[in-house]
Amino acid sequence: MSISIRSILIFLFFLLAEITSGQPKRHLFQPFPKRWDEGIPLGNGMLGALIWQKEDKLRFSLDRADLWDSRPMKGLHRNEFSYDWVYRQVLKKDYKIVQQYFDAPYDNEPAPTKIPGAALEINSAALGDIVQAELNLSTAISQVKWSSGTLLKTFVHATRPIGWFRFENLHQPFSLELVPPAYQAAVRNIADPVGGDDLGRLGYSQGTITRKNNAIVYSQKGWGDFAYEVSIQWTEVDSKTVEGVWTITRSPEVYSGFHLSLNGLAEELMKGYEAASRLHRDWWSRFWAQSDVRVPDSLVQHQWYMEQYKFGATARKNAPPISLQAIWTADNGRIPPWKGDFHHDLNTQLSYWPAYSGNHLGEAMGYLNYFEKNKENFKRYTKLYFGKEGIAVPGVTTLDGTEMGGWIQYSLSPTVSAWISHHYYLHWRYSMDRDFLKATAYPWIKGTARFLESITIIDTNGRRQLPISSSPEINDNSLDAWFLETTNYDLSLMKFNFKAAAELANELELADEADHWQQLHDQLPDYALSNKKELIVGPNYPFRESHRHFSNLMAIHPLGLINWDGSANEQTIIRNSLQQFDSIGPGNWCGYSYSWLANLKARAKDGAGALNALQIFARAFCSPNSFHLNGDQTKSGYSSFTYRPFTLEGNFAFAAGLQEMLLQSHAGYIEVMPAIPAEWKTVSFHTLRAEGAFLVSADKENGEIRSIEIFAEKENTLRLKMPSASYSISVNEKVTGQKREGNLLIVQCKAGGKIILKKT
């Protein structure tokens, strides 16, 4: 079958499925947004736009992922910039100076920071009222229609560094204005990392705007040798139709392939909107064909579509990874919340959770490529701050991975690179790409293990410990946030990293290295538990108050070291730990806490609990355009936080939570629909990905799993936990054998092997 015919058939399949399911992939904007963080989001991983109305003007807030003021954090790199120095200050209980040196600059200094691009404005007052506005998720094209009959179609091209707009049925001369960011505005907000300092604090000279015929170029000089340009061109197709394009370029180039000159922009414009949109739609058609889910909860179903869409709009393997706001930087005259940076103490990690079972490994490579690209910088930091070899990563970084300070228990934590190791491990397990294992995954995990070996000490009981430890974000950035015994957070990450290093070394037949990493793993202490077998913060430190970051539960999820399917004792720990969270309550949670909780509940096979967490997140913690706003926007008591700083990690963790309900494979076998609430009688999913490089589709009708179809991308052994009913099993010629061990079906597959189970 030719690629073109296959693409057409895939498109028709999903079109039919969309029609018959009653779950159209589109999002309506009623009323039309009048805030930037409620705008219609468009993007391609590098360029982004938000479409909204500011006063009587239609506004396009334009952004580019690598627009960064990367000046060094003032005052951070002093002689005292040392883990050993901090350790000594903790022992002396003389901690104010540590906060002054390493925490305060992040709050007080405006940069380094992500910055916005510019805005386009069209005076839309004469067009009448907006009568319809929607984002078609299937095509990533937005349409806005006015009462006058004027129609706007706009998209950010999926594969080209260009945004498009087309106005149809215009009744007046077309004009637009480019509005630069407020770099010269008065400064009122200072030292406000959540609300954002005013852009005027950056001290930029006013950029220049050059206008000629139907073209505008805005040139802005930033800090050092950094500069960027926003270019717009448009043409009148006929008396009532205008087509236009825009792009943003930066110098010096950091990510190649995204520079489009003014002449290049003109050439793109000559090709026309329709030709460009066809290529754009083709990419999105392939994206949506990679996986699909159908659940009988319209709120959760639609939110999952929105998260998948936003992931497709923000993730590319050759672009920067998803930062706090990615390509949708605040358009309010301020620096974005938390400087729009890369937070590796939770935020970036959660953003990539859905990529694995969601079958979007290609897009997710942008995350790992970032760490590979900046590995030497991380080694510099490791040597500078810790005085050690190997790989450590700052918990808060700039575009090139440089440390920014902040609450240093987390921004300079020694276990950040171990959490990142988990993503290297997941990519290997879900892809079974041996080249990636040998050249990329094992070297990273080994480098981190080498660092952890060198930073840890052996205590009087013969146990390997960190000199000082922390648990995000217990006790915030106070002296009490440091622990002299290793917390469950740090411990679980070290256990995982040494365990993974041993496993991968064995896979590569490096027996001596595998034995070494296993010995280090075995030297680590046991998890700290309460007398009720609950995971607590650390030895002699109970979990006693509501907290947004579930850092003490890392061993359950995402790491899977304590496994519901492992033993009765593990089940008890999971059950009691989650009951502890439920009893303490969500007073100090953020939206992402509910998304993470859904994943935890799903791992505990609690479908009702997982669903409840997802529903609360979607109802209470999202703006009308689906953006995660951290605080409870309904003020319904789901959190004491009712503010609205926008970050993305809660959105993507939501998608991962639903996928955990539908498919799990972390326990060494595949389990289909392991955490489905009882009221979900009809559920299906298509080509979700399981560990072992298996693509799984399943269908449940009238409360029974009717069919399961599994495709093996690589030669591997399939282990499937069988549903309780009886099934007929058919296989193709790539399947060489099968047997049963208890409730497990074990099948030997070559690449291309296919297994189909049908309920009899």
Secondary structure, DSSP 8 states (H G I E B T S, - for coil): --HHHHHHHHHHHHHHHHHHHT--SEEE-SS---SGGGSEEEE-SSEEEEEEEETTEEEEEEEETT-EE----TTTSSTT--HHHHHHHHHHT--HHHIIIIIHHHHH---SEE---EEEEEE-GGG--EEEEEEETTTTEEEEEETTS-EEEEEE-SSSS-EEEEEES--S----EEE---TTS-----S-TTT--BGGGG-----EEEEETTEEEEEEE-STT-EEEEEEEEEEEETTEEEEEEEEEEES-SSTT----HHHHHHHHHH-HHHHHHHHHHHHHHHHHT-EEE-S-HHHHHHHHHHHHHHHHH--TTS----SSTT----SSB--GGGG-EETTTHHHHHTHHHHHTT-HHHHHHHHHHHHHTHHHHHHHIIIII--SS----SEE-TT--B--SSHHHHT-TTHHHHHHHHHHHHHHHH--HHHIIIIIHHHHHHHHHHHHHH-EE-TTS-EE-SSB--TTTTTTSGGG-BSS--HHHHHHHHHHHHHHHHHHHHTT-HHHHHHHHHHHHHS----B-TTS-B-SBTTB---S--S--GGGTTTTTS-SS-TTT-HHHHHHHHHHHHHHHHH-STT--HHHHHHHHHHHHHTT-HHHHHHHHHHHHHHSB-TT--B-SS-TT-SSS-S-------SHHHHHHHHHHHHHHEE-TTSSBEESTT--TT--SEEEEEEEETTTEEEEEEEETTEEEEEEEEESSSEEEEEE--SS-EEEEE-TTEEEEEEETTEEEEEE-TT-EEEEEE-
